[in-house]
Amino acid sequence: MKKYLAEMVGTFVLTFLGCGAAVSLNCGVDTASVVGTAMAFGISVIAMAYTIGGISGCHINPAITLGVFLSGRMNGKDAGMYMVFQTIGAIIAAAVLSLLVWTDPSLVEGTATGANACASNNVFNGLLAEVLLTFLFVLVVLGATSKTNGATNNFAGLAIGLSLILIHLVGIHYTGTSVNPARSIGPALFQGGQALSQLWVFIVGPFAGGALAAGVWKMIAPDGK
């Protein structure tokens, strides 16, 4: 149970700090807000990797959990429970962020909860971006945490967090960057509107990208020693 709770806490931190930065910085208005938001998400992952990594592996993302499951590193029960608790953590984070905005609207600069939406309502482009970006992100996760890939797992948290910063720098223009179904579900439930109607993009895209990454990693993964 501790590892499930750790995933809930980790996803809460990622969603609250990442989406909180997007809200506070009015992400997308200028370059500084995009860079700041990207760094918030990446640094949150780094912090959680070294906080709960030894407990749960610090997936804090259902797409990563799917990739790990399809790679044969965890069983179906744990994968399902991880996803459930990750989503709960994200919903709680979005609720807290919404409460802060509701109690003092002057605090918010950007969208109310940092929910995702496809740029210019181009759902196909948004879906494609989420698939490709999640594929790259989960591939980094699988490679960096592999026990048969040299000593890379010693620096996995740093590699994963920095790659997430890069992923956000590329993807914010197109979708606001999710690459994480839980992180999108929570905010969308409170934001409503376009964020909720397009939520499927931020569930299907990341899961497809995560599955693709697992398939590619199986083809290129070094043999176990």
Secondary structure, 3 states (H helix, E strand, C coil): CHHHHHHHHHHHHHHHHHHHHHHHHCCCCCHHHHHHHHHHHHHHHHHHHHHHHHHHCCCCCHHHHHHHHHCCCCCHHHHHHHHHHHHHHHHHHHHHHHHHHHHCHHHCCCCCCCCCCCHHHCHHHHHHHHHHHHHHHHHHHHHHCCCCCCCHHHHHHHHHHHHHHHHHHHHHHHHCCCCCHHHHHHHHHHHCHHHHHCCCHHHHHHHHHHHHHHHHHHHHCCCCC
